[in-house]
Amino acid sequence: PHTPYIVPAEYGNPFEGDPVPAWHDEAVRERNWGLAGPHSAQEPWGFKPDEWGTPPPRQPWNLAGPDEVKAVFDGYDVGVRYADDAVGTLLNKLADLGVLEDTAVLISSDHGEAFGELGVYADHQAADEPTCHIPSVLRWPGLAPRTYGGLHYHLDVAATLLGLAGLRVPSDWDGISVADELRAGTEAGRDHLVLSQGAWSCQRSVRWGDHLYVETYHDGYHGHWPDSMLFDVVHDPHETTDLAASAPAVAAEGQAIMQAWVDDQLSRNGVTDPLDTVRAEGGPLHTRGHLPAYLDRLRETGRAHWADVLLSRHPAEADASPGIRAFGGSV
């Protein structure tokens, strides 16, 4: 599901009795409450609580307490369950028609969703684990059920589907087929992935081994994001502890992998780095033009120190002309 979370009220809440994930305790909520940025705890639906009008019933205005935190988690989870039920209806219909065993089915997503990680709620604003680790559930005639944990790009999915269908993967594709490994039931994956974010912030990251190394080129008005971060996402999947200062050698390894990838991409394509283009255009699409009004909101809600930080980081954008929102209209 995507914000706004608008599953029909009559569907109910299958998760009403479930607790919020243990990692997101009151200390996390209180810390995040004082942070700045779109989709932060005080404005989880954009740059202000009612940016898209009055929030629907499954979305609280803000995360002022544990009940509101519970509501935003449930809003997403109910949306996932609702979608699961719809997929189940489709699969049952295919079975009734007698064609399910001969049908290929792929379930995936364009992005994940953050729920407190890096101070973001109910959105996808960073090149991090919650945003970029997306589901991929494949049912293919003749393949045995199995879970795979390797690192793959979404580009690899298209190449793999061609491979499973017995078709040749074009030589100029970046995607790699793992069709043979799926048939054999063996593990497969890349040594590392280089990930990016250019819609809400400008970030590039490297995912390898246990770690995620992140570089921030435009913070998307999350003033607490430093230029570089390092997380052990295997043991700390919610990115609560930045290891960049305590593990500089690991951070340097991630930076070296990233730079080698960037150099290779630019040498092959002879183009400008797309993230440089985004910055030259005035910053990420969804934040462009919002800073002047957001500085006022930060000062009005007791977060003047973050207004000062953002003003010092983005002086030119404080006087920016109205931007364009992806969902239509100038702002």
C-alpha positions as CSV (number, residue, x, y, z in Angstrom):
1,P,0.0,0.0,0.0
2,H,0.9,3.6,-0.5
3,T,-0.1,6.6,1.6
4,P,-2.8,7.5,2.1
5,Y,-3.8,4.2,3.8
6,I,-7.5,3.9,2.7
7,V,-8.5,0.2,3.1
8,P,-12.4,0.3,3.4
9,A,-13.5,0.6,7.1
10,E,-15.7,-2.5,6.8
11,Y,-12.6,-4.6,6.3
12,G,-11.7,-4.1,9.9
13,N,-8.3,-4.4,11.5
14,P,-6.9,-8.0,11.7
15,F,-3.9,-6.6,13.7
16,E,-5.9,-4.8,16.4
17,G,-4.5,-6.9,19.1
18,D,-0.9,-7.1,17.9
19,P,1.8,-4.9,19.5
20,V,4.0,-2.4,17.7
21,P,7.3,-3.9,16.8
22,A,9.5,-4.1,19.9
23,W,12.3,-2.0,18.5
24,H,10.0,1.1,18.1
25,D,9.6,1.9,21.8
26,E,8.6,5.2,23.4
27,A,12.2,6.4,23.5
28,V,12.3,6.0,19.7
29,R,9.1,7.9,19.3
30,E,10.2,10.7,21.5
31,R,13.5,11.1,19.7
32,N,11.8,11.1,16.3
33,W,9.2,13.6,17.5
34,G,11.9,16.2,17.8
35,L,13.3,15.7,14.3
36,A,12.5,17.5,11.1
37,G,11.7,16.4,7.5
38,P,8.7,15.4,5.4
39,H,7.0,12.3,6.7
40,S,8.6,12.8,10.1
41,A,6.7,12.1,13.4
42,Q,5.1,15.5,13.5
43,E,4.0,15.5,9.9
44,P,3.8,11.9,8.7
45,W,1.9,12.6,5.5
46,G,4.3,15.2,4.0
47,F,5.3,18.7,5.1
48,K,2.2,19.2,7.3
49,P,-0.3,16.9,8.8
50,D,-3.1,17.9,6.4
51,E,-1.1,18.3,3.3
52,W,-3.5,16.0,1.3
53,G,-6.6,17.2,3.2
54,T,-8.0,15.6,6.3
55,P,-6.2,12.3,7.0
56,P,-8.4,9.3,6.4
57,P,-9.5,7.2,9.5
58,R,-6.6,4.8,9.3
59,Q,-4.0,7.7,9.4
60,P,-3.4,9.7,12.5
61,W,-2.6,13.4,12.2
62,N,0.8,12.9,13.8
63,L,2.6,10.5,16.1
64,A,2.0,12.3,19.3
65,G,1.8,9.1,21.4
66,P,1.8,5.3,21.3
67,D,-1.8,5.0,20.1
68,E,-0.9,7.1,17.0
69,V,2.2,5.0,16.4
70,K,0.1,1.8,16.6
71,A,-2.4,3.3,14.1
72,V,0.2,4.1,11.4
73,F,1.8,0.6,11.7
74,D,-1.7,-1.0,11.4
75,G,-2.7,1.3,8.5
76,Y,0.1,-0.2,6.4
77,D,-0.2,-3.8,7.7
78,V,-4.0,-3.8,7.0
79,G,-3.2,-2.6,3.5
80,V,-0.8,-5.4,2.9
81,R,-3.3,-8.0,4.2
82,Y,-6.0,-6.4,2.0
83,A,-3.7,-6.8,-1.0
84,D,-2.9,-10.4,0.0
85,D,-6.6,-11.2,0.1
86,A,-7.0,-9.8,-3.4
87,V,-4.1,-11.9,-4.7
88,G,-5.6,-14.9,-3.1
89,T,-8.9,-14.3,-4.8
90,L,-7.0,-14.1,-8.2
91,L,-5.1,-17.3,-7.5
92,N,-8.2,-19.2,-6.4
93,K,-9.9,-18.1,-9.7
94,L,-7.0,-19.4,-11.7
95,A,-7.2,-22.7,-9.8
96,D,-11.0,-22.9,-10.5
97,L,-10.3,-22.4,-14.2
98,G,-7.7,-25.2,-14.0
99,V,-4.8,-23.1,-15.2
100,L,-3.0,-22.2,-12.0
101,E,-0.3,-24.8,-12.3
102,D,0.5,-23.5,-15.8
103,T,0.6,-19.9,-14.9
104,A,3.6,-17.8,-13.9
105,V,2.8,-15.3,-11.1
106,L,5.2,-12.6,-9.8
107,I,4.4,-10.4,-6.8
108,S,6.8,-7.5,-6.1
109,S,6.8,-3.7,-5.3
110,D,8.3,-0.5,-6.5
111,H,9.7,0.4,-3.0
112,G,9.4,-0.5,0.6
113,E,8.2,1.8,3.5
114,A,10.0,3.3,6.5
115,F,8.3,3.3,9.9
116,G,10.7,5.3,12.1
117,E,14.0,4.4,10.4
118,L,16.1,7.5,9.9
119,G,13.1,9.5,11.3
120,V,10.8,8.7,8.4
121,Y,7.3,7.3,8.6
122,A,4.9,5.9,6.0
123,D,7.1,6.7,3.1
124,H,10.2,5.9,1.1
125,Q,12.8,8.7,1.3
126,A,16.2,7.2,1.6
127,A,18.5,4.8,-0.2
128,D,18.3,2.5,2.8
129,E,17.2,-1.0,3.7
130,P,13.5,-0.4,4.5
131,T,13.1,1.5,1.2
132,C,15.1,-0.6,-1.2
133,H,14.7,-4.2,0.2
134,I,11.5,-5.1,-1.7
135,P,9.6,-8.3,-1.9
136,S,9.8,-10.7,-4.8
137,V,7.5,-13.7,-4.7
138,L,7.6,-15.9,-7.8
139,R,5.4,-18.9,-8.7
140,W,6.7,-20.6,-11.8
141,P,5.5,-23.9,-13.3
142,G,8.0,-26.6,-12.2
143,L,9.9,-24.6,-9.6
144,A,9.9,-26.1,-6.1
145,P,9.1,-23.8,-3.1
146,R,12.2,-22.2,-1.6
147,T,13.4,-18.9,0.0
148,Y,16.4,-17.2,-1.5
149,G,18.4,-14.6,0.4
150,G,20.9,-13.3,-2.1
151,L,21.4,-9.7,-3.3
152,H,19.6,-8.9,-6.5
153,Y,18.6,-5.9,-8.5
154,H,15.1,-5.5,-9.7
155,L,16.8,-5.6,-13.1
156,D,17.6,-9.2,-12.5
157,V,14.0,-10.1,-12.3
158,A,13.3,-9.3,-15.9
159,A,16.4,-11.2,-17.0
160,T,15.5,-14.2,-14.9
161,L,11.9,-14.3,-16.3
162,L,13.5,-14.4,-19.8
163,G,15.8,-17.2,-18.7
164,L,13.0,-19.3,-17.2
165,A,11.0,-18.9,-20.4
166,G,14.0,-20.2,-22.4
167,L,14.6,-16.8,-24.1
168,R,18.0,-15.1,-24.5
169,V,18.8,-12.2,-22.2
170,P,20.0,-9.3,-24.4
171,S,23.8,-8.7,-24.1
172,D,23.3,-5.0,-23.3
173,W,21.1,-5.6,-20.3
174,D,22.5,-4.9,-16.9
175,G,20.2,-7.6,-15.4
176,I,21.6,-11.0,-14.7
177,S,19.4,-14.2,-15.0
178,V,19.4,-16.6,-12.1
179,A,17.0,-19.0,-13.8
180,D,19.5,-21.9,-13.7
181,E,20.0,-21.4,-9.9
182,L,16.2,-21.4,-9.4
183,R,15.8,-24.6,-11.3
184,A,18.7,-26.2,-9.4
185,G,17.6,-24.9,-6.0
186,T,21.0,-23.3,-5.4
187,E,21.7,-19.9,-3.9
188,A,22.7,-17.0,-6.2
189,G,23.3,-13.3,-5.8
190,R,25.6,-10.4,-6.4
191,D,28.5,-9.5,-4.2
192,H,27.0,-6.0,-3.7
193,L,24.3,-3.6,-4.8
194,V,24.5,0.1,-5.4
195,L,21.2,1.8,-4.6
196,S,20.0,5.3,-5.1
197,Q,17.2,7.8,-4.1
198,G,16.4,10.9,-6.0
199,A,12.7,11.6,-5.4
200,W,12.7,12.7,-1.8
201,S,16.4,13.1,-1.2
202,C,19.7,12.6,-3.1
203,Q,21.4,9.5,-1.7
204,R,23.5,6.7,-3.0
205,S,24.3,3.6,-1.0
206,V,26.1,0.3,-1.1
207,R,24.6,-3.0,0.3
208,W,27.2,-5.7,0.8
209,G,27.9,-8.4,3.4
210,D,26.2,-7.3,6.6
211,H,26.4,-3.6,5.9
212,L,24.8,-0.7,4.2
213,Y,26.9,2.4,3.5
214,V,25.0,5.6,2.6
215,E,26.1,8.9,1.2
216,T,23.8,11.9,1.3
217,Y,24.1,14.7,-1.3
218,H,20.8,16.4,-0.5
219,D,19.1,15.6,2.8
220,G,15.6,16.2,1.6
221,Y,15.2,18.5,4.7
222,H,16.1,15.8,7.1
223,G,18.6,17.9,8.9
224,H,19.8,15.1,11.2
225,W,21.2,13.1,8.2
226,P,25.0,13.3,8.0
227,D,27.0,13.2,4.8
228,S,27.7,9.5,5.3
229,M,26.3,6.7,7.4
230,L,27.1,3.0,8.0
231,F,24.7,0.4,9.4
232,D,24.9,-3.3,10.1
233,V,21.5,-4.1,8.7
234,V,21.7,-7.8,9.4
235,H,21.9,-7.2,13.2
236,D,20.4,-3.7,13.2
237,P,17.8,-3.8,10.4
238,H,16.0,-0.7,11.6
239,E,19.2,1.4,11.3
240,T,19.3,2.6,14.9
241,T,23.1,2.8,15.2
242,D,25.3,4.7,12.8
243,L,28.7,2.9,12.7
244,A,30.5,5.4,10.3
245,A,32.6,6.9,13.1
246,S,33.3,3.6,15.0
247,A,34.1,1.4,12.0
248,P,35.9,3.8,9.5
249,A,37.6,0.9,7.7
250,V,34.2,-0.7,6.8
251,A,32.8,2.7,5.7
252,A,35.9,3.2,3.5
253,E,35.3,-0.2,1.9
254,G,31.7,0.8,1.1
255,Q,32.8,4.1,-0.3
256,A,35.4,2.4,-2.5
257,I,32.8,0.0,-3.9
258,M,30.5,2.9,-4.6
259,Q,33.1,5.0,-6.3
260,A,34.2,2.2,-8.5
261,W,30.6,1.6,-9.6
262,V,30.1,5.3,-10.4
263,D,33.3,5.5,-12.4
264,D,32.3,2.4,-14.4
265,Q,28.8,3.7,-15.1
266,L,30.0,7.1,-16.3
267,S,32.8,5.6,-18.4
268,R,30.3,3.3,-20.2
269,N,27.5,5.7,-20.8
270,G,29.3,9.1,-21.0
271,V,26.5,10.9,-19.2
272,T,26.3,13.2,-16.2
273,D,25.5,11.5,-12.9
274,P,21.7,11.7,-12.6
275,L,22.0,12.7,-8.9
276,D,24.1,15.7,-10.0
277,T,21.3,16.6,-12.4
278,V,18.7,16.4,-9.7
279,R,20.7,18.7,-7.5
280,A,21.3,21.1,-10.4
281,E,17.6,21.3,-11.0
282,G,16.9,22.5,-7.5
283,G,16.8,19.3,-5.4
284,P,14.6,16.3,-5.1
285,L,11.3,16.5,-7.0
286,H,9.0,16.0,-4.0
287,T,10.8,18.5,-1.8
288,R,11.4,21.2,-4.4
289,G,9.9,24.6,-3.4
290,H,8.7,23.5,0.0
291,L,11.5,24.8,2.2
292,P,10.2,28.4,2.8
293,A,6.9,27.3,4.2
294,Y,8.5,24.4,6.1
295,L,10.9,26.6,7.8
296,D,7.9,28.5,9.2
297,R,6.3,25.3,10.3
298,L,9.4,24.1,12.1
299,R,9.6,27.4,14.0
300,E,5.9,27.2,14.9
301,T,6.3,23.7,16.3
302,G,9.3,24.2,18.6
303,R,11.9,23.0,16.1
304,A,13.6,26.3,15.3
305,H,17.0,24.7,15.6
306,W,16.3,22.5,12.7
307,A,15.0,25.4,10.7
308,D,18.4,27.1,11.3
309,V,20.2,23.9,10.2
310,L,18.2,23.6,7.0
311,L,18.6,27.3,6.2
312,S,22.4,27.0,6.6
313,R,22.5,23.9,4.4
314,H,20.1,25.1,1.7
315,P,20.2,28.9,1.6
316,A,19.2,29.2,-2.1
317,E,16.2,26.9,-1.7
318,A,14.8,29.0,1.1
319,D,13.8,31.4,-1.6
320,A,12.8,28.7,-4.2
321,S,10.0,29.2,-6.6
322,P,7.0,26.8,-6.4
323,G,7.9,23.2,-7.3
324,I,5.9,20.5,-9.0
325,R,4.5,17.6,-7.0
326,A,4.5,14.1,-8.6
327,F,0.8,13.8,-7.9
328,G,-0.2,16.9,-9.8
329,G,-0.2,20.7,-9.4
330,S,2.2,23.3,-8.3
331,V,2.9,24.0,-4.7
